Each structure stands twice: as C-alpha cells, then as structure tokens.
C-alpha cells in the first residue's frame, strides 16, 4: 500500500456536487492498494499514521501525533498511486489491485484507522470521480509505502 499523507487545516471530497467527507485539522490521506497488499500492510500503516509526529507542540516543534491534537482523517482511494512510470510517458497501473481485492482492503483500512483514532474517519467513495479540496498546512506532505519498511 502506498499513502500520501498531507497535514491539513481543512479538506473535503465532493462527488457529483455533493460533499461526501469533510474535516478540519488533521490528515488528508490518499491510498493506493497493490495486488500483494493485505492485513499486515493495513496494521503497519495504521500504526505509522497514528503515531506520526508532525503536529506542533507548545514550542512550535513538530512533535505531536494526530491523536494529541484531536485531529481527523479524510481517506481517499487513489489507484494512480500505484503507477509505474519508468518506461515511456503513459503510466502503467498493472500493479494496482483489481476492485475485488482492493475494495475489501480499503474498507478494512477505514475500520482500522477509525478504531485507532477512537472515532469514525471521513472517506470518499471507492472508484468514484471525486473532487478533493484541501489546505495543506506547512506544507507537510509525507509519502509512505508499506513495502519499504527499512
């Protein structure tokens, strides 16, 4: 699994003109799911995200996790994160999991993050044409791939 985590002051996702998910301060996370991803990737990424110390403490140092600031998460599925771009100019998405694999993993990831946060997170709709708006705070943007743990 690959995630792009953006620290935001606000974020929302709109589908067909209707707001599906919206948060204030927290993380807007894009997630790409590969064909070889599973429960171990979900567990590892959940712990990594929840404990990521990128929010300012009283001294203005990025030292606090999202749970310490009462933040929220907006999770958006994005298969294009699995793009392979080494050859040519047209990205290949062959490593992206098919919906029958990726949808259950995405749904488990939602449950895992919600449980770790202690409340429901906001989401988009898997496979939908979504419009995402956000105010990146910092900016702070972090890329994590669950297959690169070293």
C-alpha positions as CSV (number, residue, x, y, z in Angstrom):
1,X,0.0,0.0,0.0
2,X,1.2,3.5,-0.7
3,X,-0.1,6.6,1.0
4,X,0.4,10.3,0.6
5,X,-0.3,12.0,3.9
6,X,-0.9,15.7,3.9
7,X,-1.2,17.7,7.1
8,X,-4.2,20.0,6.5
9,X,-6.2,22.7,8.2
10,X,-9.2,21.6,6.2
11,X,-10.1,19.1,3.5
12,X,-13.2,17.9,1.7
13,X,-14.2,15.5,-1.0
14,X,-17.1,16.1,-3.3
15,X,-18.9,13.6,-5.6
16,X,-21.4,14.8,-8.2
17,X,-21.6,18.2,-6.4
18,X,-22.3,16.7,-3.0
19,X,-19.9,16.8,-0.1
20,X,-19.1,13.1,0.8
21,X,-16.5,13.8,3.5
22,X,-15.1,16.9,5.2
23,X,-12.6,17.5,8.0
24,X,-10.9,20.4,9.8
25,X,-7.3,20.0,11.1
26,X,-5.8,16.6,10.5
27,X,-4.7,14.3,7.7
28,X,-5.9,14.1,4.2
29,X,-4.6,10.7,3.0
30,X,-4.6,9.3,-0.5
31,X,-4.2,5.5,-0.6
32,X,-3.2,3.2,-3.4
33,X,-3.6,-0.5,-3.0
34,X,-1.4,-3.1,-4.7
35,X,-2.2,-6.6,-5.7
36,X,0.0,-8.1,-3.0
37,X,-1.2,-5.9,-0.1
38,X,-3.1,-7.3,2.9
39,X,-3.8,-7.2,6.6
40,X,-0.2,-6.8,7.6
41,X,0.1,-3.7,5.4
42,X,-3.1,-2.2,7.0
43,X,-1.8,-2.8,10.5
44,X,1.6,-1.4,9.9
45,X,0.4,1.7,8.1
46,X,-2.3,2.4,10.7
47,X,0.3,2.4,13.5
48,X,2.7,4.5,11.4
49,X,0.0,7.1,10.5
50,X,-1.5,7.4,14.0
51,X,1.9,7.8,15.6
52,X,3.4,10.1,13.0
53,X,4.6,13.2,15.0
54,X,4.1,16.1,12.6
55,X,1.8,18.4,14.6
56,X,3.3,21.3,16.5
57,X,3.7,21.1,20.2
58,X,3.6,24.2,22.5
59,X,7.1,25.1,21.4
60,X,6.2,25.1,17.7
61,X,8.2,21.8,17.1
62,X,6.6,19.0,15.0
63,X,6.4,16.6,17.9
64,X,2.7,15.5,18.3
65,X,0.7,12.8,16.7
66,X,-2.8,13.4,15.3
67,X,-4.5,11.9,18.4
68,X,-2.8,14.5,20.6
69,X,-4.3,17.4,18.7
70,X,-7.9,16.0,18.3
71,X,-7.4,15.8,14.6
72,X,-9.4,14.0,11.9
73,X,-8.7,11.9,8.8
74,X,-10.1,12.1,5.3
75,X,-9.1,8.9,3.4
76,X,-9.4,8.8,-0.4
77,X,-8.7,5.8,-2.6
78,X,-6.4,6.6,-5.5
79,X,-5.2,3.7,-7.7
80,X,-2.9,6.0,-9.6
81,X,-0.5,6.0,-6.7
82,X,0.5,2.5,-7.9
83,X,1.6,3.9,-11.3
84,X,4.8,2.6,-12.9
85,X,6.4,5.4,-14.9
86,X,9.9,4.0,-15.7
87,X,9.1,3.3,-19.4
88,X,7.5,5.8,-21.8
89,X,5.2,8.6,-20.9
90,X,2.0,6.7,-20.3
91,X,1.8,5.4,-16.7
92,X,1.1,1.7,-16.2
93,X,-1.3,0.7,-13.5
94,X,-0.7,-3.1,-13.7
95,X,0.4,-3.2,-10.1
96,X,-2.8,-1.7,-8.8
97,X,-5.1,-4.3,-7.3
98,X,-8.4,-5.0,-9.0
99,X,-11.6,-3.9,-7.2
100,X,-12.4,-7.4,-5.9
101,X,-9.1,-7.2,-3.9
102,X,-8.7,-3.5,-3.2
103,X,-12.3,-2.7,-2.0
104,X,-12.1,-5.1,1.0
105,X,-8.6,-3.9,1.9
106,X,-9.8,-0.2,1.6
107,X,-12.8,-1.0,3.9
108,X,-10.6,-2.8,6.4
109,X,-8.2,0.2,6.4
110,X,-11.1,2.6,7.1
111,X,-12.1,0.4,10.1
112,X,-8.5,0.1,11.3
113,X,-7.9,3.9,11.2
114,X,-11.3,4.6,12.8
115,X,-10.6,2.2,15.6
116,X,-7.1,3.7,16.2
117,X,-8.5,7.2,16.2
118,X,-11.3,6.3,18.5
119,X,-13.9,7.8,16.1
120,X,-15.1,7.4,12.6
121,X,-12.9,8.9,9.9
122,X,-14.2,10.6,6.7
123,X,-13.9,9.0,3.3
124,X,-14.5,9.3,-0.4
125,X,-16.2,6.6,-2.4
126,X,-14.1,3.9,-3.9
127,X,-13.9,4.2,-7.7
128,X,-15.9,7.4,-7.9
129,X,-14.9,10.5,-9.8
130,X,-14.1,12.7,-6.8
131,X,-13.1,16.4,-6.4
132,X,-10.7,16.9,-3.5
133,X,-10.0,20.3,-1.9
134,X,-7.6,20.9,0.9
135,X,-5.5,23.5,2.6
136,X,-2.1,21.9,3.1
137,X,-0.7,23.0,6.5
138,X,3.0,23.8,6.3
139,X,3.1,22.4,3.7
140,X,3.7,18.9,5.3
141,X,3.4,16.0,2.8
142,X,4.7,12.6,3.5
143,X,4.9,9.5,1.3
144,X,4.9,6.0,2.8
145,X,5.0,2.7,1.1
146,X,4.2,-0.3,3.3
147,X,6.6,-2.4,1.2
148,X,9.6,-0.1,2.1
149,X,9.8,-0.5,5.9
150,X,13.5,-0.1,6.4
